[in-house]
Amino acid sequence: MSKNIHTVLNALQTLAPLELAEPWDNTGLLLSPSKPRPIDRIMLTIDLTQAVVDEAVARKTRLIVAYHPVIFEPLKRITGKLAALVENRIAVYSPHTALDAAPGGVNDWLADGLAPAPGSKGESQRAPLSPHFAHLPGGSHKLVVFVPTNHVDALRDALSQIGCGGIGNYTHCSFNLEGYGTFLGNEQTHPVVGMAGRLERVPEIRLEMLCSLDMLPTITSTIHRVHPYEEPAWEVYPIQPVPRDGVGQGRLITLKRPVTLSTLLRRIRKHLNLPHLRVAAPDDVQRGKRKITTIAVCPGAGGSVFKSVTADAYLTGEMRHHDVLAKREAGSVVVLTDHTNTERGYLPTLRDNLRKALGKSVKIEIARSDRDPLTIV
């Protein structure tokens, strides 16, 4: 038994929707055979090194899920590991920052090791450092049409049939506000209500419905077909995207019970399975005179995400020297683990989630040869 590539991609994108990725990132299916094969074996890795490619070929892997994109800059030549992937018809998929931002993704996993999750015993508060903004379900714009009271139902139905006013599992969603419209037609008009040359005052409804920008041509023709007026009055407004709850880059943890630096470091070492950490801390925090209440975390390189964030402690893989100095001078702790050590520990969680989604027909394994390139000697 196996799964086709589209089923696997749907599972991956359910766990980490690609629209959550950062604009600069290169996520999704990066390499695919011209004739895709059924997927019966998937290998997970952080970095797609030559050693991982060799391992995947030896294990007859059909799809590699590489957290970091193997293709980032425009390609000038295909050699080495890319050539081996093509020759062996191995597909490559990268979730990267989409998996970071997603609920239950790398950021949340990193935060889980430092504090109880919201809703659990001894819970902490948690929020994205850089929230992902999105439009509310139903559309990116709001359509407003002014229509005589006795025609509003017909117009609402017609607009609903072309997709306006849909929110989740609901259709025909609208807001209706009563008022009066005025108009004065010249001698060339033939008003449905009233007479030309006379100021008319007509009971009307302000009909509001959600829509998307690409629907405007159809909306225009529908309004002119159904609306009784020669010159319907209608408007379209853009809707400001709103931050999605629990979705975005980084996490800011607010502990219910403040901890000492030694307690925090112990939790980090245990969660990431690391014997050593690099730590920059003010003297009073090192001596235990000041405890830690807020912790900002970001997998990989978190310096840019941390820039506008104030916290007692920062955890990431790597930061620039001067950024570390600035945070410590401001009274905060910085803990660095090396880049991929904040990411690799998530692979078992990703494996388990994919197994639940795809079932036993697909063998999912973590690359044995994937490891941080840096060692402490």
C-alpha positions as CSV (number, residue, x, y, z in Angstrom):
1,M,0.0,0.0,0.0
2,S,1.0,3.6,-0.6
3,K,-0.3,7.1,-1.0
4,N,-0.2,9.3,-4.1
5,I,1.8,12.5,-3.9
6,H,-1.3,14.7,-3.8
7,T,-2.6,13.0,-0.7
8,V,0.8,13.4,1.1
9,L,1.0,17.1,0.1
10,N,-2.5,17.7,1.4
11,A,-1.4,16.1,4.8
12,L,1.7,18.3,4.9
13,Q,-0.2,21.4,4.0
14,T,-2.9,20.7,6.6
15,L,-0.2,20.6,9.3
16,A,1.6,23.6,7.9
17,P,-0.4,25.7,5.4
18,L,2.0,27.3,3.0
19,E,0.4,30.7,3.3
20,L,1.9,30.9,6.8
21,A,5.4,30.9,5.3
22,E,7.5,34.1,5.3
23,P,7.5,36.0,2.0
24,W,11.2,35.5,1.5
25,D,11.0,31.7,2.0
26,N,10.9,28.9,-0.6
27,T,8.5,26.3,0.7
28,G,6.4,23.5,-0.7
29,L,7.2,20.9,-3.3
30,L,10.7,21.9,-4.6
31,L,11.5,18.8,-6.6
32,S,9.2,16.2,-8.2
33,P,9.7,13.5,-10.8
34,S,8.1,14.1,-14.2
35,K,6.1,11.0,-13.5
36,P,5.4,11.0,-9.8
37,R,5.6,7.6,-8.1
38,P,3.3,6.4,-5.3
39,I,4.7,7.4,-1.9
40,D,5.4,4.5,0.4
41,R,8.4,5.8,2.3
42,I,9.1,9.3,3.5
43,M,12.3,10.6,5.1
44,L,12.4,13.6,7.5
45,T,15.4,15.8,7.9
46,I,16.4,19.3,8.9
47,D,19.2,19.7,6.3
48,L,19.3,17.9,3.0
49,T,23.0,17.1,2.9
50,Q,24.8,14.7,0.6
51,A,24.9,12.2,3.5
52,V,21.1,12.4,3.8
53,V,20.6,12.0,0.0
54,D,22.8,8.9,0.1
55,E,20.8,7.5,3.0
56,A,17.5,8.2,1.2
57,V,18.7,6.5,-2.0
58,A,19.9,3.4,0.0
59,R,16.5,3.2,1.8
60,K,14.5,3.7,-1.4
61,T,12.8,6.8,-0.1
62,R,10.2,8.3,-2.4
63,L,9.8,11.7,-0.7
64,I,12.2,13.7,1.5
65,V,10.6,16.3,3.8
66,A,13.6,18.7,4.3
67,Y,12.8,21.4,6.8
68,H,15.3,23.8,5.3
69,P,14.8,24.4,1.5
70,V,17.4,22.7,-0.6
71,I,16.7,25.2,-3.4
72,F,16.7,28.8,-2.3
73,E,18.7,30.9,-4.8
74,P,18.1,30.6,-8.5
75,L,19.8,27.5,-9.9
76,K,22.7,27.9,-12.3
77,R,23.5,24.2,-12.5
78,I,22.2,20.8,-11.2
79,T,25.0,18.6,-9.9
80,G,25.8,16.5,-6.9
81,K,22.9,15.8,-4.5
82,L,20.3,17.5,-6.7
83,A,21.4,15.4,-9.6
84,A,21.2,12.3,-7.4
85,L,17.7,13.2,-6.4
86,V,16.6,13.6,-10.0
87,E,18.3,10.4,-11.1
88,N,16.6,8.4,-8.3
89,R,13.2,10.2,-8.8
90,I,13.0,11.3,-5.2
91,A,10.6,14.2,-4.5
92,V,11.6,17.0,-2.0
93,Y,9.3,19.1,0.1
94,S,10.2,21.9,2.4
95,P,7.8,23.3,5.1
96,H,10.3,25.6,6.8
97,T,8.7,28.9,8.2
98,A,5.2,27.6,7.5
99,L,5.9,24.8,10.0
100,D,7.4,27.3,12.4
101,A,4.3,29.5,12.4
102,A,1.6,26.8,12.4
103,P,-0.2,25.9,15.6
104,G,1.5,23.0,17.1
105,G,4.5,23.7,14.9
106,V,8.2,24.2,15.8
107,N,7.6,27.4,17.8
108,D,5.0,25.8,20.0
109,W,7.1,22.7,20.4
110,L,10.1,24.9,21.5
111,A,7.8,26.7,24.0
112,D,6.3,23.5,25.3
113,G,9.7,22.5,26.8
114,L,10.0,25.7,28.8
115,A,6.5,26.1,30.3
116,P,3.2,24.3,30.6
117,A,1.0,25.0,27.6
118,P,-2.1,27.3,27.9
119,G,-5.0,25.3,29.2
120,S,-2.9,22.8,31.1
121,K,-2.1,22.7,34.8
122,G,0.2,25.5,35.9
123,E,-0.5,27.1,32.5
124,S,1.4,30.0,31.1
125,Q,0.4,32.6,28.6
126,R,1.7,32.3,25.0
127,A,1.5,34.5,21.9
128,P,3.3,34.8,18.6
129,L,6.1,37.4,18.5
130,S,5.2,38.2,14.9
131,P,1.6,37.3,14.3
132,H,0.4,36.0,10.9
133,F,-2.3,38.4,9.6
134,A,-5.1,37.1,7.5
135,H,-8.5,38.1,6.3
136,L,-11.6,36.8,8.2
137,P,-13.4,33.9,6.5
138,G,-15.6,35.2,3.7
139,G,-13.4,37.6,1.8
140,S,-11.0,40.4,1.7
141,H,-13.5,43.1,0.8
142,K,-16.9,44.3,1.9
143,L,-19.6,45.0,-0.7
144,V,-22.2,47.7,0.1
145,V,-25.3,48.1,-2.1
146,F,-28.1,50.6,-1.6
147,V,-31.3,48.9,-2.7
148,P,-35.1,49.6,-2.4
149,T,-36.6,47.7,0.5
150,N,-38.8,45.5,-1.6
151,H,-35.9,44.4,-3.8
152,V,-33.3,43.5,-1.1
153,D,-34.2,39.8,-0.9
154,A,-33.8,39.2,-4.6
155,L,-30.5,41.1,-4.7
156,R,-29.1,39.2,-1.7
157,D,-30.0,35.9,-3.2
158,A,-28.4,36.8,-6.5
159,L,-25.2,38.0,-4.8
160,S,-25.1,34.9,-2.6
161,Q,-25.3,32.6,-5.7
162,I,-22.1,34.1,-7.1
163,G,-20.3,33.6,-3.8
164,C,-20.8,36.9,-1.8
165,G,-21.8,36.6,1.9
166,G,-20.2,33.2,2.5
167,I,-18.6,32.7,5.9
168,G,-17.4,29.2,6.7
169,N,-20.4,26.8,6.5
170,Y,-22.9,29.7,6.2
171,T,-24.2,31.5,3.1
172,H,-26.4,34.5,2.5
173,C,-24.6,36.3,5.3
174,S,-25.4,40.0,5.2
175,F,-26.1,43.1,7.3
176,N,-29.1,45.3,6.5
177,L,-29.6,48.8,7.7
178,E,-32.7,50.8,6.9
179,G,-32.5,54.4,5.7
180,Y,-33.7,56.7,2.9
181,G,-32.1,57.4,-0.5
182,T,-32.7,60.6,-2.4
183,F,-32.3,61.3,-6.1
184,L,-33.4,63.7,-8.8
185,G,-33.3,62.5,-12.3
186,N,-33.1,64.8,-15.4
187,E,-35.4,64.6,-18.4
188,Q,-33.4,61.7,-19.9
189,T,-34.1,59.3,-16.9
190,H,-36.8,56.8,-16.4
191,P,-36.8,56.1,-12.6
192,V,-38.4,53.0,-11.3
193,V,-39.7,55.0,-8.3
194,G,-41.0,58.5,-8.6
195,M,-40.7,60.9,-11.5
196,A,-38.0,62.6,-13.5
197,G,-37.3,66.2,-12.6
198,R,-38.6,65.7,-9.0
199,L,-36.5,65.1,-5.8
200,E,-37.5,61.6,-4.6
201,R,-37.0,60.2,-1.1
202,V,-37.2,56.4,-1.1
203,P,-37.0,53.8,1.7
204,E,-33.8,51.8,1.0
205,I,-31.7,49.1,2.7
206,R,-27.9,49.4,3.0
207,L,-27.0,45.8,2.2
208,E,-23.5,44.7,3.3
209,M,-21.8,41.4,2.3
210,L,-18.3,40.0,2.2
211,C,-16.6,39.3,-1.1
212,S,-13.2,38.9,-2.7
213,L,-11.6,41.3,-5.2
214,D,-11.6,38.8,-8.1
215,M,-15.4,38.6,-7.9
216,L,-15.9,42.3,-8.9
217,P,-16.6,41.6,-12.6
218,T,-19.4,39.1,-11.7
219,I,-20.7,41.4,-8.9
220,T,-20.9,44.3,-11.4
221,S,-23.0,42.3,-13.9
222,T,-25.2,40.8,-11.2
223,I,-26.0,44.2,-9.6
224,H,-26.9,45.7,-13.0
225,R,-29.0,42.7,-13.8
226,V,-31.0,42.4,-10.6
227,H,-31.0,45.9,-9.1
228,P,-34.1,47.9,-10.2
229,Y,-32.4,51.2,-10.6
230,E,-30.8,52.6,-13.8
231,E,-27.8,53.8,-11.8
232,P,-27.4,51.5,-8.7
233,A,-25.3,53.0,-5.9
234,W,-22.7,50.5,-4.6
235,E,-19.3,50.5,-3.0
236,V,-16.5,48.1,-2.2
237,Y,-14.2,48.5,0.8
238,P,-10.9,46.6,1.6
239,I,-11.0,44.8,4.9
240,Q,-7.9,45.1,7.1
241,P,-6.3,41.6,7.8
242,V,-6.4,40.6,11.5
243,P,-3.8,38.6,13.5
244,R,-4.7,34.9,13.7
245,D,-4.8,33.5,17.2
246,G,-1.7,31.4,18.0
247,V,-0.3,31.7,14.5
248,G,3.0,33.4,13.5
249,Q,6.7,33.5,14.0
250,G,8.3,33.1,17.5
251,R,6.4,32.8,20.8
252,L,6.4,35.0,23.9
253,I,5.8,33.0,27.0
254,T,4.6,34.6,30.2
255,L,5.2,32.3,33.1
256,K,2.6,32.0,35.9
257,R,5.5,31.3,38.3
258,P,8.8,33.1,37.6
259,V,11.9,30.9,37.5
260,T,15.6,31.3,38.2
261,L,18.1,31.2,35.4
262,S,19.4,27.8,36.5
263,T,15.8,26.4,36.3
264,L,15.3,27.8,32.8
265,L,18.6,26.4,31.6
266,R,17.9,23.0,33.0
267,R,14.5,22.9,31.2
268,I,16.2,23.9,27.9
269,R,18.9,21.3,28.2
270,K,16.4,18.6,28.9
271,H,14.0,19.6,26.2
272,L,16.7,19.9,23.5
273,N,18.8,17.0,24.8
274,L,21.9,19.2,24.9
275,P,24.8,19.0,27.4
276,H,25.9,22.6,26.8
277,L,24.4,26.0,26.1
278,R,25.8,29.4,25.3
279,V,24.4,32.0,27.8
280,A,24.7,35.7,28.1
281,A,23.1,37.0,31.4
282,P,23.2,40.0,33.6
283,D,25.0,39.5,37.0
284,D,21.9,39.8,39.1
285,V,20.1,37.1,37.1
286,Q,23.1,34.8,37.3
287,R,23.2,35.2,41.0
288,G,19.4,34.4,41.3
289,K,18.5,37.8,42.6
290,R,16.1,38.4,39.7
291,K,13.9,35.8,38.3
292,I,12.6,35.3,34.7
293,T,8.9,35.8,33.9
294,T,8.8,36.3,30.1
295,I,10.7,34.2,27.6
296,A,10.9,34.9,23.8
297,V,11.7,31.9,21.7
298,C,12.4,31.5,18.0
299,P,13.9,28.4,16.2
300,G,16.9,28.9,14.0
301,A,18.1,32.5,13.9
302,G,15.8,34.6,16.0
303,G,17.6,38.0,16.0
304,S,15.4,39.7,13.5
305,V,12.2,38.4,15.2
306,F,13.5,39.6,18.6
307,K,14.4,43.1,17.5
308,S,11.2,44.8,18.7
309,V,10.4,42.3,21.5
310,T,11.0,42.9,25.2
311,A,11.5,39.9,27.4
312,D,13.4,38.7,30.4
313,A,15.0,35.9,28.3
314,Y,15.5,35.0,24.7
315,L,16.1,31.5,23.3
316,T,17.2,30.8,19.8
317,G,19.8,28.9,17.8
318,E,22.0,31.9,16.8
319,M,22.2,35.7,17.0
320,R,24.7,38.3,15.9
321,H,27.3,39.2,18.5
322,H,26.2,42.8,18.8
323,D,22.5,41.8,19.2
324,V,23.4,39.6,22.1
325,L,25.4,42.4,23.7
326,A,22.4,44.8,23.3
327,K,20.0,42.4,24.9
328,R,22.3,41.7,27.8
329,E,23.0,45.4,28.3
330,A,19.2,45.9,28.5
331,G,19.0,43.4,31.3
332,S,17.9,40.3,29.5
333,V,19.3,36.8,29.2
334,V,20.2,35.3,25.8
335,V,20.5,31.5,25.4
336,L,21.9,30.1,22.1
337,T,22.0,26.5,21.1
338,D,23.4,26.6,17.6
339,H,20.9,26.9,14.7
340,T,19.4,23.5,14.1
341,N,19.4,22.4,17.7
342,T,16.2,24.4,18.1
343,E,14.6,22.6,15.2
344,R,15.8,19.0,15.0
345,G,14.0,17.9,18.1
346,Y,10.7,18.6,16.4
347,L,11.1,15.9,13.8
348,P,9.6,13.1,16.0
349,T,6.5,15.2,16.5
350,L,6.3,15.8,12.7
351,R,6.7,12.1,12.1
352,D,3.9,11.2,14.6
353,N,1.6,13.8,13.1
354,L,2.2,12.5,9.6
355,R,1.6,8.9,10.7
356,K,-1.7,9.9,12.1
357,A,-2.6,11.6,8.8
358,L,-1.4,9.0,6.4
359,G,-1.8,5.8,8.3
360,K,0.3,2.6,8.2
361,S,0.6,2.4,4.4
362,V,3.4,5.0,4.4
363,K,6.7,4.3,6.3
364,I,7.9,7.6,7.8
365,E,11.4,7.8,9.3
366,I,13.9,10.3,10.5
367,A,17.3,10.5,8.7
368,R,20.0,9.0,10.8
369,S,22.7,11.1,9.1
370,D,21.0,14.4,9.8
371,R,22.9,16.3,12.5
372,D,24.1,19.7,13.5
373,P,27.3,20.5,11.5
374,L,28.9,22.1,14.6
375,T,30.4,20.2,17.5
376,I,31.9,21.3,20.7
377,V,35.5,20.1,21.2
